[in-house]
Amino acid sequence: MARKITLDFLKTEAASGAFLGLAALAALIVANSAWADQYFAFLKGYQTLQMGPLVLTMALSDWVKEGLMAIFFLVVGLEIKYEILKGELSDPRRLATPVLAALGGMVGPALVYLGITHALGGPAQGWPIPLATDIAFALAVFALVARGLPTSLRVFLLTLAIVDDLGAIALIAILFSGGVQITPLLVAVGIIFAMGILSRVRITPPFWVLAFAAVWWFTVQAELSTSLAAVAFATIVPVNTRKPGHDSPLKEAMHELHPYVAYVILPIFAFSKAGVSFAGISLEALFTPLVLGIAMGLFIGKQIGVLGFAWLATALKIGAKPRGATWPQVYGVSLLCGVGFTMSLFIGALAFPGAIDSPEQVQVKLGVLGGSLLSGLLGAFILLREPRPKVETAPEA
């Protein structure tokens, strides 16, 4: 069953990569068309949510970042919990190599970014931007080019990307959650704690939805990243079934939410964040320290960190190379880890807060798009060139 859940996740996430790509392309086209002003004005326009005496007003782009993306992080949290307790991450022997590779995939980009920005006088606070791997895009590229390659490479990529998400979420908690309001935070924590106790009995789905909405609301009031609340909420969703013949609440939630996240939420986020107007952008602007730091962090830092730490794990006998795979194939997957679209843009919006068309945000988008494109294209090229095992046919009678 664990393998089935993992394969369902891969199928959904890989297919959603096409929708992500189309949404990002649409954003780029609109941002450079006659509708550019309307596009940016629409995303910067303030929208108000009122529920009785409770009123919340944010720019539309912030509603996407803090609202819709909270559901994305809830699904990520559910996936992480499932994999730790029931799936690929439950076997320590299969964990070492991708976990260490994920660590290298965070250290490498950070060092490359800091090295470039320090040498060129760029902003240091953007170093977390190139650290995370975009699961949907990376798996979509892998699905297109890896037919016939060992399935262990797919599991390696997924496990590494999940650990990457854990690291990115931890960084968000540490670096981008300043000025927390204590009272609403305590209320949100109290709701999570109470739901954790109540989860020992069977709770109907509407009650879970209401509880998550309440936690989200008080997290916003606490001025804390809603991604943290979403992951924390995921930890209390039961992973074991409460009724024979039925899925557990966690598996039901994953099954119900995955399509909405893959085909609606992530494309909306891509459309709202990938729009870059190239009007007035000179060649020099493409080579600013921030753009180069992010792009080279994703393209150079990721491949060096992932491949280097994976090799180190095998050399030290801590882990093993993915079963049946060659090092050139592992290198191709290491390149795909440099596709950092969704999470990189999300962290970029936190690291450089401001209008979506501010100079810093434009540079963040250029760096993320450039680094991800280079990583995806070269990774696909390497994997396409790798020989496939020959399939033996039965002799003719």
Backbone hydrogen bonds, N-H to C=O, Kabsch-Sander energy under -0.5 kcal/mol:
donor,donor_aa,acceptor,acceptor_aa,energy
5,I,1,M,-2.5
6,T,2,A,-2.1
7,L,3,R,-2.5
8,D,4,K,-2.5
9,F,5,I,-2.3
10,L,6,T,-2.4
11,K,7,L,-2.6
12,T,8,D,-2.3
13,E,9,F,-2.9
14,A,10,L,-2.8
15,A,11,K,-2.0
16,S,12,T,-1.9
17,G,13,E,-0.8
17,G,14,A,-0.9
18,A,15,A,-1.1
19,F,15,A,-0.7
20,L,16,S,-2.5
21,G,17,G,-2.6
22,L,18,A,-2.3
23,A,19,F,-2.4
24,A,20,L,-2.6
25,L,21,G,-2.5
26,A,22,L,-2.6
27,A,23,A,-2.2
28,L,24,A,-2.1
29,I,25,L,-2.3
30,V,26,A,-2.8
31,A,27,A,-2.5
32,N,28,L,-0.6
32,N,29,I,-0.9
33,S,30,V,-1.7
36,A,33,S,-1.5
39,Y,35,W,-2.5
40,F,36,A,-2.4
41,A,37,D,-2.5
42,F,38,Q,-2.5
43,L,39,Y,-1.9
44,K,40,F,-1.7
45,G,41,A,-0.9
45,G,42,F,-0.5
47,Q,58,M,-3.1
49,L,56,L,-3.3
50,Q,48,T,-0.5
51,M,54,L,-2.8
54,L,51,M,-1.9
55,V,53,P,-0.5
56,L,49,L,-2.6
58,M,47,Q,-2.1
60,L,45,G,-2.4
61,S,43,L,-2.4
62,D,59,A,-0.7
63,W,59,A,-2.0
64,V,60,L,-1.9
65,K,61,S,-2.1
66,E,62,D,-3.4
67,G,62,D,-0.5
67,G,63,W,-1.9
68,L,63,W,-1.4
69,M,64,V,-2.1
70,A,67,G,-0.9
71,I,67,G,-0.8
71,I,68,L,-1.0
72,F,68,L,-1.2
73,F,69,M,-2.3
74,L,70,A,-1.7
75,V,71,I,-2.1
76,V,72,F,-2.3
77,G,73,F,-2.6
78,L,74,L,-2.4
79,E,75,V,-2.7
80,I,76,V,-2.7
81,K,77,G,-2.5
82,Y,78,L,-2.6
83,E,79,E,-2.7
84,I,80,I,-2.2
85,L,81,K,-2.3
86,K,82,Y,-3.5
87,G,82,Y,-1.5
89,L,83,E,-0.6
90,S,83,E,-0.5
90,S,87,G,-1.7
91,D,88,E,-0.9
94,R,91,D,-1.6
95,L,92,P,-1.0
96,A,92,P,-1.1
99,V,95,L,-2.6
100,L,96,A,-2.7
101,A,97,T,-2.6
102,A,98,P,-2.3
103,L,99,V,-2.1
104,G,100,L,-2.5
105,G,101,A,-2.1
106,M,102,A,-0.5
106,M,103,L,-1.2
107,V,103,L,-2.5
108,G,104,G,-2.7
110,A,106,M,-1.4
111,L,107,V,-2.4
112,V,108,G,-2.4
113,Y,109,P,-2.8
114,L,110,A,-2.7
115,G,111,L,-2.5
116,I,112,V,-2.4
117,T,113,Y,-2.8
118,H,114,L,-2.2
119,A,115,G,-1.9
120,L,116,I,-2.2
121,G,117,T,-0.9
122,G,117,T,-3.2
126,G,123,P,-0.7
127,W,124,A,-1.6
129,I,126,G,-1.7
131,L,128,P,-1.5
132,A,129,I,-0.5
134,D,339,V,-3.5
135,I,133,T,-0.8
138,A,134,D,-2.5
139,L,135,I,-2.5
140,A,136,A,-1.9
141,V,137,F,-2.4
142,F,138,A,-2.3
143,A,139,L,-2.7
144,L,140,A,-1.4
145,V,141,V,-1.5
146,A,142,F,-2.3
149,L,146,A,-2.2
153,L,150,P,-1.5
154,R,150,P,-0.6
155,V,151,T,-1.8
156,F,152,S,-2.4
157,L,153,L,-2.4
158,L,154,R,-2.5
159,T,155,V,-2.8
160,L,156,F,-2.4
161,A,157,L,-2.5
162,I,158,L,-2.3
163,V,159,T,-2.3
164,D,160,L,-2.4
165,D,161,A,-2.1
166,L,162,I,-2.0
167,G,163,V,-2.3
168,A,164,D,-2.8
169,I,165,D,-2.7
170,A,166,L,-2.3
171,L,167,G,-2.2
172,I,168,A,-2.3
173,A,169,I,-2.1
174,I,170,A,-2.1
175,L,171,L,-3.2
176,F,172,I,-1.8
181,Q,222,A,-2.2
182,I,180,V,-0.6
185,L,181,Q,-1.4
186,L,182,I,-2.6
187,V,183,T,-1.9
188,A,184,P,-2.4
189,V,185,L,-2.5
190,G,186,L,-2.4
191,I,187,V,-2.2
192,I,188,A,-2.1
193,F,189,V,-2.6
194,A,190,G,-2.6
195,M,191,I,-2.6
196,G,192,I,-2.0
197,I,193,F,-1.6
198,L,194,A,-2.5
199,S,195,M,-1.8
200,R,197,I,-1.4
201,V,198,L,-2.0
207,F,204,T,-1.0
208,W,204,T,-1.3
209,V,205,P,-2.3
210,L,206,P,-2.4
211,A,207,F,-2.3
212,F,208,W,-2.5
213,A,209,V,-2.5
214,A,210,L,-2.2
215,V,211,A,-2.4
216,W,212,F,-2.7
217,W,213,A,-2.4
218,F,214,A,-2.3
219,T,215,V,-1.8
220,V,216,W,-2.2
221,Q,217,W,-2.1
222,A,218,F,-1.5
223,E,220,V,-1.5
224,L,219,T,-2.1
228,L,225,S,-1.1
229,A,225,S,-1.0
230,A,226,T,-2.3
231,V,227,S,-2.0
232,A,228,L,-2.6
233,F,229,A,-2.5
234,A,230,A,-1.8
235,T,231,V,-1.1
236,I,233,F,-1.4
237,V,234,A,-1.1
246,H,243,K,-2.0
250,L,238,P,-2.2
252,E,248,S,-2.6
253,A,249,P,-2.5
254,M,250,L,-2.5
255,H,251,K,-2.5
256,E,252,E,-2.4
257,L,253,A,-2.7
258,H,254,M,-2.2
260,Y,256,E,-0.5
261,V,257,L,-2.6
262,A,258,H,-3.1
263,Y,259,P,-2.8
264,V,260,Y,-1.6
265,I,260,Y,-2.6
266,L,261,V,-2.6
268,I,264,V,-2.2
269,F,265,I,-2.6
270,A,266,L,-2.7
271,F,267,P,-2.6
272,S,268,I,-2.1
273,K,269,F,-1.6
274,A,270,A,-2.6
276,V,274,A,-0.6
278,F,276,V,-0.6
281,I,278,F,-1.7
282,S,280,G,-0.7
286,L,282,S,-0.8
286,L,283,L,-0.6
287,F,284,E,-1.4
288,T,285,A,-1.0
292,L,288,T,-2.7
293,G,289,P,-2.7
294,I,290,L,-2.1
295,A,291,V,-2.7
296,M,292,L,-2.7
297,G,293,G,-1.5
298,L,294,I,-2.3
299,F,295,A,-2.7
300,I,296,M,-2.1
301,G,296,M,-2.1
302,K,297,G,-1.2
303,Q,299,F,-0.6
304,I,300,I,-2.1
305,G,301,G,-2.5
306,V,302,K,-3.0
307,L,303,Q,-1.9
308,G,304,I,-2.2
309,F,305,G,-2.2
310,A,306,V,-2.0
311,W,307,L,-2.5
312,L,308,G,-2.1
313,A,309,F,-2.1
314,T,310,A,-1.6
315,A,311,W,-2.6
316,L,312,L,-2.3
317,K,314,T,-1.1
318,I,313,A,-2.0
319,G,313,A,-1.9
325,A,322,P,-2.2
330,V,326,T,-2.1
331,Y,327,W,-2.5
332,G,328,P,-2.0
333,V,329,Q,-2.0
334,S,330,V,-2.3
335,L,331,Y,-1.9
336,L,332,G,-1.7
337,C,333,V,-1.3
338,G,335,L,-2.1
339,V,336,L,-1.9
340,G,338,G,-1.1
344,S,340,G,-1.7
345,L,341,F,-2.5
346,F,342,T,-2.1
347,I,343,M,-2.7
348,G,344,S,-2.4
349,A,345,L,-1.9
350,L,346,F,-1.1
351,A,347,I,-3.0
352,F,348,G,-2.1
358,S,355,A,-1.9
362,V,358,S,-2.4
363,Q,359,P,-2.1
364,V,360,E,-2.5
365,K,361,Q,-2.3
366,L,362,V,-2.3
367,G,363,Q,-2.6
368,V,364,V,-2.7
369,L,365,K,-2.9
370,G,366,L,-2.5
371,G,367,G,-2.7
372,S,368,V,-2.4
373,L,369,L,-2.3
374,L,370,G,-2.3
375,S,371,G,-2.2
376,G,372,S,-2.7
377,L,373,L,-2.4
378,L,374,L,-2.3
379,G,375,S,-2.4
380,A,376,G,-2.2
381,F,377,L,-2.2
382,I,378,L,-2.5
383,L,379,G,-2.3
384,L,380,A,-2.3
385,R,381,F,-1.4
386,E,382,I,-0.7
386,E,383,L,-0.6
392,E,390,K,-0.7
